[in-house]
């Protein structure tokens, strides 16, 4: 890709309104979009009535092909690097004009939606899709605006998402890495997607937009987490990377689901960014995940799943297309979903980690500084056998539990978290280890899910307030010495190891990994964040 300074002068943007197209379908009902998809031969109905489609070459996001336009708004604000890749205004304008020309002789589907359930931060969006099923995805995942009052529907939407999977860029001419691209332009308020039909690019494109706008402009903490609410209005947040148990532990028949993935923390509320869920469905079963299984019905969009031969019954264990099979459905399809999707400030925050080193306590309480440190770290571990070449546990860090979606420096989000915790010292922050105890992976044993559930329930029910706590020697976190429904000896990881010196060595090893990872953030981190890290013995 050409350096920005070497590119030609910017080409003016063509006006986005009105769209010139062969035919425009505007705010069609889900049933109409489903029928058009079937008529075009782009999908098939499952036994449950869900619309099943394939996204083609791309069955997941392509982070190396996502760009942000570097201009007056973003130059000094965005944390540029391998996550946030700059591209010039001229390159964007040229590609935008080419995509508009490409769509001019196509049928297109346009929809009015929004993001952010809390009215004060509601972001108006217009999506333009090349296929009816992608428009159905937008209906399911965003907040529907088709029946909104006239004063809510603006003639010129604040943001546009233009998705043209059939348009392929020419990297040598267009300045992209390859033929597919996602470009976010904060000045033009446009997310431009080409060359990929994977709908997750749409969802996470707007998530990246909100991760810039809300903290930068409004000082609202944007978060990659799930949220639920108890019967008395107590809200809990669950952060965690893949494999840590976030979906399992946040799903509860006794608590209302605010949202499963993206939220904002405003002065007086936690609110969902989305109007639906985009759930992984590999190996899905009603026994393991009853809420998701029940949500797969007419109106749901299933991506990249396979059928049993000669049937319209989905084989959820079949990963021949991808392990990233997905179900997109409105949040109303979840029986205990809360609507509108916002609630009170959190009473409990859970950082979930699958520690394959067997070092971290099954549950520990974090101070404000430790919460900021562990939030910036975003730690979990990969275990042997999960990926080629992994023979022993390997650490995995993703800042704020979603680094690839953060336009700003991770410490900016951590400082917002710290500010919120300082204003509300009554909020409990817990570190939950869903990984190993009594030894590292291969020697120890994974912590029983029933015990992890009991710890979460005890925290939610305020049953850990008055128990005795002991400080962890290396990580400094506070370990409760009793928890209802959990044997006391499980709560102290060092005691669970037969070889105490081996535990100490492994604890120091993990601490060094944390310290090494944190070096890239330490210069911009506050003193309280830096003080929240481990101390090697």
Buried (B, 14 or more C-beta within 10 A) or exposed (E): BEEBEEBEEBBEBEEBEEBEBEEBBEBBEBEBBBBBBBEEEBBBBBEBEBBBBBBEEBBBBBEEBBBBBBBEBBEEBBBBEEBBBBBBBBBBBBBBBBBBEBBEEBBBBBBBBBBBBBEEBBBBBBBBBBBBBBBBBBBBBBBBBEEBEEEEBEEEBEBBBBBBBBBBBEBEEBBBBEBBBBBBBBEBBBBBBBBBBBBBBBBBBBBBBBBBBBBBEBBBBBBBBBBBBBEEEBBBBBBBBEBBBBBBBBBBEEBBBBBBBBBBBBEEBBBBBBBBBBBBBBEBEEEEBEBBBEBBEEBBBBBBBBBEEEEBEBEBEBBEBBEBBBBBBBBBBBEBBBBEBBBEBBBBBBBBBBBBBBBBBBBBBBBBBBBBBBBBBBBBBBBBEEEEEBEEBBBBBBBBBBBBBBBBBBBBBBBBBBBBBEEEEEBBBBBBBBBBBBBBBBEBEBBBEEBBBBBBBBBBEEBBEEEEBBEBEBBBBBBBEBBEEBEEEBBBBBEBBEEEEBBBEBBBBBBEBBBEBBEBBEEBBBEBBBBBBBEEE
